[in-house]
Amino acid sequence: MLDFATTAFVSILFLVDPPGTVPAFIALTSRYPPEKRRKTALVASLAATVILMGFAAVGNVIFRVLGLTLPAFQIAGGLVLFVVALDMIRARRSTQEDPAEMTEGSTATDVAIAPLAIPMLAGPAALSTVTVLMAQAKDLVEVAIVFLSIGLTGVVCYITLRLAEPIQRRLGTTGVHVLDRVLGLVLAGIAVQFILNGLKAADLIPKPAAG
């Protein structure tokens, strides 16, 4: 139970990657007065949380409709996570945002939902991960753990975005990149474990012989 809770919270938090969103948040809200910037942080965090929870709730339905098996989605999700982890290690976020979205967002009147909430916070990798975690949940307690992990991640997002300017001043661009690299390394390990779990569930990895 504790292992599942730790994996759920860490994987969701690292994929959402609130510190990595700080430079984009500052750039997109640079024209806003302080009150609107605080409101944008709140709306973006709430929207990302609702989107992730909604995807977690319907993920298993998508499995059934598309005829996907859990091992297949575990392996696919692990591969997506690994790509994201490599981007984080290289201090890039190409899997979550692109220059076109940033340019469009910089001229939008409200950037809380797009591009901040999605795809910057609730990106494809985070959405696929909550679906995998829900499929792995064995009982209602573990289902509740997934939703609680998403909720806690939303709280961390709000606090991080509210403190975006002090974080940027304290860490600087280099500090944010270093933090991203550390988080990316941990996430790479989680991604590999997802893949291994999928291979074992599909009986593609032989189980050790009983002693």
Secondary structure, DSSP 4 states (H G I P E B T S, - for coil): -HHHHHHHHHHHHHHH-HHHHHHHHHHHTTTS-HHHHHHHHHHHHHHHHHHHHHHHHHHHHHHHHHT--HHHHHHHHHHHHHHHHHHHHTT--TTT--HHHHHHHHTSS--IIIIIIIIIIS-HHHHHHHHHHHHH--SHHHHHHHHHHHHHHHHHHHHHHHTHHHHHHHHHHHHHHHHHHHHHHHHHHHHHHHHHHHHHHTT-SPPPPP-
